Each structure stands twice: as structure tokens, then as C-alpha cells.
Amino acid sequence: MHIVITGANRGIGQALAARYTARGDQVTGTARSGDALARLDVTDPEQQTAFANGLADRPVDLLICNAGVYLDKGQELETGFPADMWQQSFAANVTGVF
Ligand SMILES: NC(=O)c1ccc[n+]([C@@H]2O[C@H](COP(=O)([O-])OP(=O)(O)OC[C@H]3O[C@@H](n4cnc5c(N)ncnc54)[C@H](OP(=O)(O)O)[C@@H]3O)[C@@H](O)[C@H]2O)c1
């Protein structure tokens, strides 16, 4: 299987990439920085397009939309959740996945 995993440079994404690779699958992992993985910030439409074009001749059997943020951890409803934080969260966790 060819498996695409976003946010594969650390955490759960990295662990999944290692396990699938060890199982013999072809893994395309992405990261926001560095040269080891395919470059993709999921909030950047131009990077999404460039990444998709790069995969054009390689069908994807499984897409794991792992990249995400939890910026509002610990926020209080009365005092927290600033608008820019909400916007960044949706850009990564909702629009970025779509
Ligand atoms: N761990 C949990 O208990 C838990 C529970 C529920 C849901 N989740 C979700 O499961 C996923 C993985 O969790 P985790 O604990 O492994 O998280 P993590 O250690 O914080 O790793 C998040 C990954 O997402 C990447 N990322 C964040 N914003 C991105 C963006 N705009 N474009 C591309 N990549 C981006 C990060 O890249 P950088 O290194 O560049 O920041 C990193 O590779 C996340 O979506 C998280 O919200 C986790």
C-alpha cells in the first residue's frame, strides 16, 4: 500500500510512518520543515496543490490526516479562545484536512 501521512515528523504521525514502513508499505510522510520528508503545511493551499501534483502518478491507498494542533488546550471559555487562535485551529484541523 502507498500511505500518505501528514505531520509525520514527530508524535503519532512519525510512529505510524515507522510502523507502516516496517510492515513493508510505501509511506509518504509530510512535514512543515526540513528536507527529510515531503514539504506540506496543511494551511497553505499552494503547498497542498504542489504536494498533490507531486503525487499525481502515485495512487494513494490510505491518507492519514494526522497533522493538527491543539492550541486551545487550557483555555477558559470566559477569558480565552482569541479569534486568531480559533482561526489557526480551524485552518489546520478542519480546512487543512479537507
Ligand atoms: N496525542 C493525543 O492524545 C491526541 C488526542 C486526540 C487527537 N490527537 C490528534 O492526533 C494528531 C497527532 O497527535 P500528536 O500527539 O502526535 O501531535 P503532535 O506531537 O503535536 O504532532 C502534531 C503534528 O502535526 C503537525 N502539524 C501541526 N500543524 C501543522 C500544519 N499547519 N501543517 C502541517 N503539519 C502540521 C506538526 O508539525 P510540526 O512539528 O511542524 O509542529 C506535527 O508533526 C493531531 O492532529 C492531534 O490533534 C492527538
The ligand as an SDF file (V2000), in Angstrom:
LIG
                    3D

 48 52  0  0  0  0  0  0  0  0999 V2000
   -1.9830   12.8210   21.3920 N   0  0  0  0  0  0  0  0  0  0  0  0
   -3.2760   12.7850   21.7100 C   0  0  0  0  0  0  0  0  0  0  0  0
   -3.6820   12.3850   22.8270 O   0  0  0  0  0  0  0  0  0  0  0  0
   -4.3180   13.1920   20.6960 C   0  0  0  0  0  0  0  0  0  0  0  0
   -5.6610   13.1160   21.0360 C   0  0  0  0  0  0  0  0  0  0  0  0
   -6.6250   13.4830   20.0900 C   0  0  0  0  0  0  0  0  0  0  0  0
   -6.2270   13.9150   18.8370 C   0  0  0  0  0  0  0  0  0  0  0  0
   -4.9110   13.9800   18.5570 N   0  0  0  0  0  0  0  0  0  0  0  0
   -4.5430   14.4440   17.2250 C   0  0  0  0  0  0  0  0  0  0  0  0
   -3.7230   13.4690   16.6020 O   0  0  0  0  0  0  0  0  0  0  0  0
   -2.7530   14.1320   15.7930 C   0  0  0  0  0  0  0  0  0  0  0  0
   -1.3410   13.7310   16.2310 C   0  0  0  0  0  0  0  0  0  0  0  0
   -1.2140   13.9510   17.6280 O   0  0  0  0  0  0  0  0  0  0  0  0
    0.2260   14.0800   18.2950 P   0  0  0  0  0  0  0  0  0  0  0  0
    0.0370   13.9130   19.7670 O   0  0  0  0  0  0  0  0  0  0  0  0
    1.1960   13.2050   17.5870 O   0  0  0  0  0  0  0  0  0  0  0  0
    0.5280   15.6450   17.9930 O   0  0  0  0  0  0  0  0  0  0  0  0
    1.9170   16.4250   17.9340 P   0  0  0  0  0  0  0  0  0  0  0  0
    3.0240   15.6620   18.5880 O   0  0  0  0  0  0  0  0  0  0  0  0
    1.6150   17.8110   18.4160 O   0  0  0  0  0  0  0  0  0  0  0  0
    2.2490   16.4670   16.3710 O   0  0  0  0  0  0  0  0  0  0  0  0
    1.4370   17.2010   15.5190 C   0  0  0  0  0  0  0  0  0  0  0  0
    1.9710   17.0650   14.1150 C   0  0  0  0  0  0  0  0  0  0  0  0
    1.1410   17.8760   13.2700 O   0  0  0  0  0  0  0  0  0  0  0  0
    1.9960   18.7630   12.5500 C   0  0  0  0  0  0  0  0  0  0  0  0
    1.3130   19.9950   12.2040 N   0  0  0  0  0  0  0  0  0  0  0  0
    0.7150   20.8890   13.0180 C   0  0  0  0  0  0  0  0  0  0  0  0
    0.2140   21.9110   12.3030 N   0  0  0  0  0  0  0  0  0  0  0  0
    0.5200   21.6330   11.0110 C   0  0  0  0  0  0  0  0  0  0  0  0
    0.3030   22.3170    9.7960 C   0  0  0  0  0  0  0  0  0  0  0  0
   -0.3410   23.5070    9.7400 N   0  0  0  0  0  0  0  0  0  0  0  0
    0.7370   21.7490    8.6470 N   0  0  0  0  0  0  0  0  0  0  0  0
    1.3800   20.5710    8.6700 C   0  0  0  0  0  0  0  0  0  0  0  0
    1.6570   19.8870    9.7830 N   0  0  0  0  0  0  0  0  0  0  0  0
    1.2250   20.4280   10.9400 C   0  0  0  0  0  0  0  0  0  0  0  0
    3.1670   19.0080   13.4740 C   0  0  0  0  0  0  0  0  0  0  0  0
    4.2340   19.5550   12.7470 O   0  0  0  0  0  0  0  0  0  0  0  0
    5.3430   20.4960   13.4440 P   0  0  0  0  0  0  0  0  0  0  0  0
    6.3780   19.5840   14.0300 O   0  0  0  0  0  0  0  0  0  0  0  0
    5.8720   21.3430   12.3110 O   0  0  0  0  0  0  0  0  0  0  0  0
    4.6470   21.3240   14.5010 O   0  0  0  0  0  0  0  0  0  0  0  0
    3.4030   17.5920   13.9660 C   0  0  0  0  0  0  0  0  0  0  0  0
    4.0910   16.8250   13.0140 O   0  0  0  0  0  0  0  0  0  0  0  0
   -3.0030   15.6270   15.9330 C   0  0  0  0  0  0  0  0  0  0  0  0
   -3.8420   16.0650   14.8900 O   0  0  0  0  0  0  0  0  0  0  0  0
   -3.7170   15.7200   17.2580 C   0  0  0  0  0  0  0  0  0  0  0  0
   -4.5560   16.8700   17.3390 O   0  0  0  0  0  0  0  0  0  0  0  0
   -3.9500   13.6320   19.4330 C   0  0  0  0  0  0  0  0  0  0  0  0
  1  2  1  0
  2  3  2  0
  2  4  1  0
  4  5  1  0
  4 48  2  0
  5  6  2  0
  6  7  1  0
  7  8  2  0
  8  9  1  0
  8 48  1  0
  9 10  1  0
  9 46  1  0
 10 11  1  0
 11 12  1  0
 11 44  1  0
 12 13  1  0
 13 14  1  0
 14 15  2  0
 14 16  1  0
 14 17  1  0
 17 18  1  0
 18 19  2  0
 18 20  1  0
 18 21  1  0
 21 22  1  0
 22 23  1  0
 23 24  1  0
 23 42  1  0
 24 25  1  0
 25 26  1  0
 25 36  1  0
 26 27  1  0
 26 35  1  0
 27 28  2  0
 28 29  1  0
 29 30  1  0
 29 35  2  0
 30 31  1  0
 30 32  2  0
 32 33  1  0
 33 34  2  0
 34 35  1  0
 36 37  1  0
 36 42  1  0
 37 38  1  0
 38 39  2  0
 38 40  1  0
 38 41  1  0
 42 43  1  0
 44 45  1  0
 44 46  1  0
 46 47  1  0
M  CHG  2   8   1  16  -1
M  END
$$$$
